[in-house]
Amino acid sequence: MSDIRYSLEKYKGRSTRYHCPQCHQRTFTRYVDNHTNKHLSDYTGRCNRVEKCGYHFTPKMYFVKNGYKLDDFPISTPKSKLIIQPPSCIDKKIMQASLNNYHQNNFAIGLSKYFSQLLIAEVLQKYHVGTAKGNKTIFWQINRLGQVRTGKVMQYDSVTLKRVGYINWVHHIIKQKDFNLKQVFFGSHLLIDRTIPVAIAEGEKNAVFGALYYPQYNWIAVGSIEMLNVQKLNTLKGYQFTLFPDKGKAFMKWIKIAESACFHVQVNTVLENTDLNEGDDIADLIITIKKERYQDSPLAIIDMLRNKNKYLSMFIDKFELQELIPSKLT
């Protein structure tokens, strides 16, 4: 039995995520009574869209709202002897088998609008980004020993590069029994080289965009704004770090974490000094830069003429004239 009486429900697939009472997105985690394994209420929980929604209704707030005495509903029970289980791992062959078919990966397809195919393949291989059924993307989590802890599976829109609903975990998909999940940062396997500066982003997509556009860093992603704290940051002492938080609330939260770390941590302020929207990230910034450069390039004029005259388009393709024009993507 858990020492903690009430806790957020562990992720066990899409069925354990609910519609948020505030933003109505299916990103809501409900609190569970660990003594009864039942939900506290349908509105007691936390929305995972921390920046863009921020809804969080705690068990204590639930008790106060309903007039209960907290003494009747203890938050914790006396501590019992804990048995620490080692973290589970996934067969590396499963991970290696996924590192291909990028032409059937919506995330990779979307990246091809902004970067060359060669560079995309190089970075996706370096960061162990895989392809799953249905054009989905796998962001594998591999520690510094090369052990595969798990893989986060997500679906993207190949045009907008926005995530479209689906999110799952490889250990859940393959139904690995008695799996003890202990996550590591996406990109952790690159931290074996302490001489290369490290950049920390919130989401895996941001880390990949950063690696494509700012290759001087080894990029890692924490997964969400709440996944970075002082304790985790302090374990990375000895590296030259720069945090790349999303604009707004994440920036304010991460700058406080950086100030509390036991070593010097830089916080990049580029996003905060742009006209981008609250909650926009490094991927949004890079896409904006790429689009602005494209609009000012000769290729934009060629593409406009292509759309207006199919014969001109055929002529350009036949004689490979576009190869003579500087590309907007590189």
WOPE-V638497 format. One record per backbone hydrogen bond with DSSP energy under -0.5 kcal/mol. CO is the residue of the C=O (numbers start at 1). NH is the residue of the N-H. Records with the same first field share a line. If there is no record, write none. Layout:
CO = NH + NH
//
This chain:
3 = 5 + 77
5 = 34
7 = 32
13 = 12 + 16
14 = 17
18 = 28
20 = 24
25 = 20 + 27
27 = 48
28 = 18 + 30
29 = 46
30 = 9
31 = 40
32 = 7 + 34
33 = 36 + 37 + 38
38 = 33
41 = 44
43 = 45
44 = 31
45 = 57
46 = 29
48 = 50
49 = 53 + 54
55 = 47
56 = 58
57 = 45
58 = 62
59 = 63
60 = 64
61 = 65
62 = 66
63 = 68
64 = 67
69 = 72
70 = 73
75 = 5 + 6
82 = 84
83 = 85
90 = 148
91 = 94 + 95
92 = 96
93 = 97
94 = 98
95 = 98
96 = 99
98 = 100 + 131
101 = 104
102 = 105
104 = 106
105 = 109
106 = 110
107 = 111
108 = 112
110 = 113
111 = 114 + 115
116 = 120
117 = 121
118 = 122
119 = 123
120 = 124
121 = 125
122 = 126
123 = 127
124 = 129
125 = 128
128 = 130 + 140
130 = 138
132 = 135 + 136
135 = 106
136 = 132
137 = 139 + 154
138 = 130 + 140
139 = 152
140 = 142
141 = 149 + 150
142 = 189
143 = 146
147 = 143 + 149
148 = 90
150 = 141
151 = 153 + 170
152 = 139 + 154
153 = 168
154 = 137
155 = 164
156 = 158
157 = 161
162 = 157
163 = 165
164 = 166
166 = 155
168 = 153
169 = 172 + 173
170 = 174
171 = 176
176 = 179
178 = 180
179 = 181
180 = 88
185 = 188
186 = 221
187 = 190
188 = 191
189 = 192
190 = 193
192 = 194
193 = 196
197 = 218
198 = 242
199 = 201 + 220
200 = 244
201 = 222
202 = 223
203 = 207
204 = 208
205 = 209
206 = 210
207 = 211
208 = 212
209 = 213
210 = 214
214 = 217
217 = 219
218 = 199
220 = 201
221 = 186
224 = 227
225 = 228
227 = 229
229 = 233
230 = 234
231 = 235
233 = 236
234 = 237
236 = 239
239 = 238 + 241
240 = 198
241 = 266
242 = 200
243 = 268
244 = 202
246 = 251
247 = 249 + 279
248 = 252
249 = 253
250 = 254
251 = 255
252 = 256
253 = 257
254 = 258
255 = 259
256 = 260
257 = 261
258 = 261
266 = 243
269 = 273
270 = 273
271 = 274
277 = 280
280 = 247
281 = 285
282 = 286
283 = 287
284 = 288
285 = 289
286 = 290
287 = 291
288 = 292
289 = 293
290 = 294
291 = 295
292 = 296
294 = 297 + 300
297 = 300 + 301
298 = 302
299 = 303
300 = 304
301 = 305
302 = 306
303 = 307
304 = 308
305 = 309
309 = 313
310 = 314
311 = 315
312 = 316
313 = 317
314 = 318
315 = 319
316 = 321 + 322
317 = 320
320 = 323
321 = 324
322 = 325
//
